[in-house]
Amino acid sequence: MKQPSLDVLMSKVDSKYTLVKVVAKRARMIMEEAKHEDLAKGVKPVSISLEEISHSDINYECTPEESI
């Protein structure tokens, strides 16, 4: 599986930090499912989540943090 370009990924999110958070969270979800068809082919969960983000299969919502 070819990795999507950083330019494409950055057009889907607002910052690199957000990209890392979204990718990590989705990769954890894929590992918990443990029945994802690409895992049987040896594709890593992070690669799958990057591909899903580049194809806009994942939506995320940024919520503002409460100030203390």
N, CA, C and O atoms as a MOPAC input file, in Angstrom:
PM7 MOZYME 1SCF
protein

 N      0.84800 1    -1.17200 1     0.00000 1
 C      0.00000 1     0.00000 1     0.00000 1
 C      0.89400 1     1.23500 1     0.00000 1
 O      1.77700 1     1.37700 1     0.84600 1
 N      0.65800 1     2.11300 1    -0.94500 1
 C      1.45300 1     3.32600 1    -1.05800 1
 C      0.94500 1     4.37700 1    -0.07100 1
 O     -0.26200 1     4.57300 1     0.07200 1
 N      1.87200 1     5.04500 1     0.60200 1
 C      1.50400 1     6.06900 1     1.57900 1
 C      1.01100 1     7.32900 1     0.86100 1
 O      1.59700 1     7.73700 1    -0.14100 1
 N     -0.06500 1     7.94800 1     1.36900 1
 C     -0.52900 1     9.20000 1     0.77100 1
 C      0.44300 1    10.34800 1     1.05600 1
 O      1.17700 1    10.32700 1     2.04400 1
 N      0.43200 1    11.32400 1     0.19300 1
 C      1.32200 1    12.47600 1     0.32100 1
 C      0.93600 1    13.33100 1     1.53100 1
 O     -0.23700 1    13.42000 1     1.89300 1
 N      1.93100 1    13.95200 1     2.14400 1
 C      1.68100 1    14.82100 1     3.29000 1
 C      0.82100 1    16.02000 1     2.87700 1
 O      0.01000 1    16.49800 1     3.67000 1
 N      0.98800 1    16.50300 1     1.65800 1
 C      0.17300 1    17.62800 1     1.18100 1
 C     -1.31100 1    17.26300 1     1.14500 1
 O     -2.16400 1    18.07000 1     1.51600 1
 N     -1.60900 1    16.05500 1     0.70100 1
 C     -2.99900 1    15.59500 1     0.64700 1
 C     -3.55200 1    15.45400 1     2.05800 1
 O     -4.67400 1    15.87600 1     2.33500 1
 N     -2.76500 1    14.86400 1     2.94600 1
 C     -3.21700 1    14.68000 1     4.32200 1
 C     -3.43600 1    16.00600 1     5.02700 1
 O     -4.40700 1    16.16100 1     5.76700 1
 N     -2.53800 1    16.97100 1     4.80400 1
 C     -2.66800 1    18.27300 1     5.46400 1
 C     -3.86900 1    19.06400 1     4.95400 1
 O     -4.36600 1    19.94900 1     5.65100 1
 N     -4.33700 1    18.75900 1     3.75600 1
 C     -5.53200 1    19.44200 1     3.25000 1
 C     -6.79900 1    18.92300 1     3.93500 1
 O     -7.85400 1    19.55100 1     3.84300 1
 N     -6.69900 1    17.78700 1     4.61500 1
 C     -7.85900 1    17.18900 1     5.28900 1
 C     -7.97900 1    17.59800 1     6.75000 1
 O     -9.05000 1    17.47000 1     7.34300 1
 N     -6.87700 1    18.09500 1     7.34300 1
 C     -6.87100 1    18.48600 1     8.75800 1
 C     -6.31800 1    19.89700 1     8.89900 1
 O     -5.84000 1    20.48300 1     7.92800 1
 N     -6.38600 1    20.44500 1    10.12100 1
 C     -5.95000 1    21.82400 1    10.31300 1
 C     -4.50200 1    21.96100 1    10.77800 1
 O     -3.92800 1    23.04500 1    10.67100 1
 N     -3.89400 1    20.87700 1    11.29800 1
 C     -2.49500 1    20.95900 1    11.72700 1
 C     -1.88100 1    19.56100 1    11.75700 1
 O     -2.59000 1    18.55600 1    11.71100 1
 N     -0.55800 1    19.51500 1    11.83500 1
 C      0.14300 1    18.23000 1    11.91700 1
 C     -0.19100 1    17.51600 1    13.22300 1
 O     -0.29400 1    16.29000 1    13.26600 1
 N     -0.35600 1    18.29300 1    14.27600 1
 C     -0.70800 1    17.72000 1    15.57500 1
 C     -2.05900 1    17.00700 1    15.49100 1
 O     -2.20900 1    15.89900 1    16.00500 1
 N     -3.02600 1    17.63200 1    14.85400 1
 C     -4.33800 1    17.02500 1    14.69300 1
 C     -4.23400 1    15.75800 1    13.84800 1
 O     -4.88000 1    14.75300 1    14.14500 1
 N     -3.43100 1    15.80900 1    12.81000 1
 C     -3.23500 1    14.63300 1    11.95900 1
 C     -2.70300 1    13.45700 1    12.77100 1
 O     -3.19600 1    12.33700 1    12.63900 1
 N     -1.71100 1    13.70200 1    13.60100 1
 C     -1.12700 1    12.64100 1    14.42100 1
 C     -2.16200 1    12.06300 1    15.38000 1
 O     -2.24700 1    10.84500 1    15.54200 1
 N     -2.94700 1    12.92900 1    16.01400 1
 C     -3.96100 1    12.47100 1    16.95900 1
 C     -5.03300 1    11.63000 1    16.27700 1
 O     -5.42800 1    10.58200 1    16.78800 1
 N     -5.49900 1    12.09300 1    15.12300 1
 C     -6.55500 1    11.37400 1    14.40400 1
 C     -6.04300 1    10.03000 1    13.89500 1
 O     -6.73700 1     9.01900 1    14.00300 1
 N     -4.84400 1    10.01300 1    13.34600 1
 C     -4.26400 1     8.76900 1    12.83100 1
 C     -4.05900 1     7.76900 1    13.96200 1
 O     -4.38600 1     6.59100 1    13.81300 1
 N     -3.52500 1     8.22000 1    15.08100 1
 C     -3.27200 1     7.31700 1    16.20300 1
 C     -4.56500 1     6.74200 1    16.77000 1
 O     -4.63600 1     5.55600 1    17.09100 1
 N     -5.57400 1     7.57900 1    16.89100 1
 C     -6.85000 1     7.11600 1    17.43000 1
 C     -7.49500 1     6.09400 1    16.50400 1
 O     -8.01100 1     5.07600 1    16.96400 1
 N     -7.46700 1     6.35900 1    15.20700 1
 C     -8.04900 1     5.42300 1    14.24200 1
 C     -7.24700 1     4.12100 1    14.18800 1
 O     -7.83100 1     3.04400 1    14.06700 1
 N     -5.93300 1     4.20500 1    14.27700 1
 C     -5.10000 1     2.99800 1    14.26700 1
 C     -5.42400 1     2.11800 1    15.47700 1
 O     -5.47100 1     0.89300 1    15.35600 1
 N     -5.64600 1     2.73200 1    16.63600 1
 C     -6.03200 1     1.96400 1    17.82100 1
 C     -7.38100 1     1.28200 1    17.61700 1
 O     -7.57200 1     0.13600 1    18.02300 1
 N     -8.31300 1     1.99300 1    16.98600 1
 C     -9.62600 1     1.41200 1    16.72300 1
 C     -9.50000 1     0.21800 1    15.77500 1
 O    -10.16300 1    -0.80000 1    15.97400 1
 N     -8.66600 1     0.33100 1    14.75900 1
 C     -8.46400 1    -0.76400 1    13.80500 1
 C     -7.86800 1    -1.97900 1    14.51500 1
 O     -8.26800 1    -3.11300 1    14.25400 1
 N     -6.91200 1    -1.74000 1    15.41000 1
 C     -6.30400 1    -2.84900 1    16.13700 1
 C     -7.30800 1    -3.52800 1    17.06500 1
 O     -7.26200 1    -4.74600 1    17.24300 1
 N     -8.21000 1    -2.75600 1    17.65500 1
 C     -9.23000 1    -3.33500 1    18.52000 1
 C    -10.21500 1    -4.18300 1    17.72700 1
 O    -10.68200 1    -5.21500 1    18.20800 1
 N    -10.53200 1    -3.74600 1    16.50600 1
 C    -11.43600 1    -4.52100 1    15.66100 1
 C    -10.80200 1    -5.87600 1    15.34100 1
 O    -11.48500 1    -6.90000 1    15.34600 1
 N     -9.50500 1    -5.88000 1    15.06500 1
 C     -8.69900 1    -7.08000 1    14.81300 1
 C     -9.24700 1    -7.98400 1    13.71600 1
 O     -8.74500 1    -9.09100 1    13.52300 1
 N    -10.25500 1    -7.53700 1    13.00600 1
 C    -10.75700 1    -8.34400 1    11.90500 1
 C    -10.76500 1    -7.53700 1    10.60600 1
 O    -11.43000 1    -7.90800 1     9.63800 1
 N    -10.03300 1    -6.45300 1    10.59500 1
 C     -9.93200 1    -5.61600 1     9.40300 1
 C     -9.25400 1    -6.42400 1     8.30500 1
 O     -8.22100 1    -7.04700 1     8.54800 1
 N     -9.81300 1    -6.42300 1     7.11400 1
 C     -9.32400 1    -7.28600 1     6.03300 1
 C     -7.89100 1    -6.98000 1     5.61700 1
 O     -7.18700 1    -7.88100 1     5.16300 1
 N     -7.43500 1    -5.72700 1     5.76000 1
 C     -6.07200 1    -5.37900 1     5.37100 1
 C     -5.03300 1    -5.86800 1     6.38300 1
 O     -3.86600 1    -6.04200 1     6.03400 1
 N     -5.44700 1    -6.09000 1     7.63400 1
 C     -4.50600 1    -6.59300 1     8.62800 1
 C     -4.03800 1    -7.99700 1     8.27200 1
 O     -2.89900 1    -8.36900 1     8.55600 1
 N     -4.91300 1    -8.77200 1     7.65200 1
 C     -4.54600 1   -10.12600 1     7.24000 1
 C     -3.50800 1   -10.09500 1     6.11800 1
 O     -2.75600 1   -11.05400 1     5.94600 1
 N     -3.46200 1    -9.01400 1     5.36400 1
 C     -2.49600 1    -8.87100 1     4.26900 1
 C     -1.16300 1    -8.32400 1     4.75800 1
 O     -0.23600 1    -8.18400 1     3.96000 1
 N     -1.03800 1    -8.01500 1     6.02800 1
 C      0.20900 1    -7.50300 1     6.57700 1
 C      0.33500 1    -5.99000 1     6.53000 1
 O      1.42400 1    -5.45700 1     6.74000 1
 N     -0.75000 1    -5.29400 1     6.26000 1
 C     -0.72600 1    -3.83100 1     6.22800 1
 C     -0.89300 1    -3.31800 1     7.65200 1
 O     -1.75800 1    -3.78900 1     8.39000 1
 N     -0.07600 1    -2.36500 1     8.02900 1
 C     -0.09600 1    -1.85100 1     9.39700 1
 C     -1.28800 1    -0.92100 1     9.61800 1
 O     -1.72300 1    -0.23800 1     8.69100 1
 N     -1.81800 1    -0.89400 1    10.84600 1
 C     -2.97900 1    -0.05300 1    11.15700 1
 C     -2.75700 1     1.43600 1    10.87200 1
 O     -3.69100 1     2.12400 1    10.46100 1
 N     -1.54900 1     1.94000 1    11.08200 1
 C     -1.27200 1     3.35000 1    10.81100 1
 C     -1.39500 1     3.62900 1     9.31300 1
 O     -1.93000 1     4.66500 1     8.91800 1
 N     -0.90700 1     2.71900 1     8.48700 1
 C     -1.02100 1     2.88500 1     7.03200 1
 C     -2.47400 1     2.88600 1     6.59600 1
 O     -2.87000 1     3.66400 1     5.72700 1
 N     -3.26600 1     2.01500 1     7.19900 1
 C     -4.69400 1     1.95800 1     6.87000 1
 C     -5.37400 1     3.26900 1     7.24500 1
 O     -6.15700 1     3.80700 1     6.46200 1
 N     -5.08200 1     3.78700 1     8.43600 1
 C     -5.72700 1     5.02500 1     8.87300 1
 C     -5.28600 1     6.22100 1     8.03500 1
 O     -6.10000 1     7.10100 1     7.75700 1
 N     -4.01200 1     6.27500 1     7.62300 1
 C     -3.55900 1     7.35400 1     6.73600 1
 C     -4.29800 1     7.30700 1     5.40200 1
 O     -4.69500 1     8.33900 1     4.86200 1
 N     -4.47400 1     6.10200 1     4.88200 1
 C     -5.19000 1     5.93700 1     3.61300 1
 C     -6.65400 1     6.36500 1     3.75700 1
 O     -7.20000 1     7.01800 1     2.86700 1
 N     -7.28400 1     6.00200 1     4.86500 1
 C     -8.67900 1     6.38600 1     5.09400 1
 C     -8.82700 1     7.90400 1     5.20000 1
 O     -9.78900 1     8.47000 1     4.68100 1
 N     -7.89600 1     8.55300 1     5.85700 1
 C     -7.95400 1    10.01200 1     5.97700 1
 C     -7.76800 1    10.66300 1     4.61300 1
 O     -8.46200 1    11.62800 1     4.29400 1
 N     -6.85400 1    10.15800 1     3.81300 1
 C     -6.61400 1    10.76300 1     2.50100 1
 C     -7.82200 1    10.61000 1     1.57700 1
 O     -8.03100 1    11.43200 1     0.68500 1
 N     -8.62000 1     9.55600 1     1.79000 1
 C     -9.82200 1     9.34300 1     0.97400 1
 C    -11.06700 1     9.94600 1     1.62800 1
 O    -12.17900 1     9.75100 1     1.13800 1
 N    -10.88800 1    10.66600 1     2.71500 1
 C    -11.97400 1    11.31800 1     3.46100 1
 C    -12.98900 1    10.31800 1     3.99200 1
 O    -14.17600 1    10.63100 1     4.08000 1
 N    -12.53900 1     9.11700 1     4.34700 1
 C    -13.42200 1     8.11800 1     4.94000 1
 C    -13.64200 1     8.37800 1     6.41900 1
 O    -14.57400 1     7.84100 1     7.01800 1
 N    -12.77700 1     9.21000 1     7.01500 1
 C    -12.85500 1     9.51100 1     8.44500 1
 C    -13.17600 1    10.99200 1     8.61600 1
 O    -12.57900 1    11.85300 1     7.97000 1
 N    -14.12300 1    11.26700 1     9.49000 1
 C    -14.43400 1    12.64200 1     9.85700 1
 C    -14.03500 1    12.83900 1    11.31300 1
 O    -14.21100 1    11.93800 1    12.13300 1
 N    -13.50600 1    13.99300 1    11.63300 1
 C    -13.13800 1    14.28800 1    13.01400 1
 C    -13.74500 1    15.62200 1    13.39400 1
 O    -14.07400 1    16.44800 1    12.54200 1
 N    -13.88200 1    15.81000 1    14.68600 1
 C    -14.45000 1    17.05700 1    15.19400 1
 C    -13.51200 1    17.62400 1    16.23900 1
 O    -13.18100 1    16.95300 1    17.21600 1
 N    -13.08700 1    18.84700 1    16.03600 1
 C    -12.18900 1    19.53000 1    16.97000 1
 C    -13.05600 1    20.29400 1    17.97400 1
 O    -13.81100 1    21.19000 1    17.59700 1
 N    -12.94300 1    19.93900 1    19.23000 1
 C    -13.68900 1    20.64600 1    20.25500 1
 C    -12.74200 1    21.51800 1    21.05300 1
 O    -11.67000 1    21.05200 1    21.44000 1
 N    -13.09400 1    22.74900 1    21.31000 1
 C    -12.20900 1    23.63300 1    22.07900 1
 C    -12.10500 1    23.14400 1    23.53000 1
 O    -13.08600 1    22.71100 1    24.13500 1
 N    -10.89800 1    23.22800 1    24.05400 1
 C    -10.67000 1    22.81100 1    25.43700 1
 C    -11.17300 1    23.90400 1    26.38200 1
 O    -11.12500 1    25.09600 1    26.08100 1
 N    -11.64500 1    23.45200 1    27.51000 1
 C    -12.10800 1    24.41400 1    28.51000 1
 C    -10.89900 1    25.03400 1    29.20900 1
 O     -9.94900 1    24.33300 1    29.55800 1
 N    -10.94000 1    26.31800 1    29.40700 1
 C     -9.83300 1    26.97700 1    30.11000 1
 C    -10.07900 1    26.86300 1    31.62200 1
 O    -11.21600 1    26.89500 1    32.09300 1
 N     -8.99900 1    26.73300 1    32.34300 1
 C     -9.09500 1    26.56700 1    33.80200 1
 C     -8.92400 1    27.88900 1    34.49500 1
 O     -8.97400 1    27.95200 1    35.72300 1

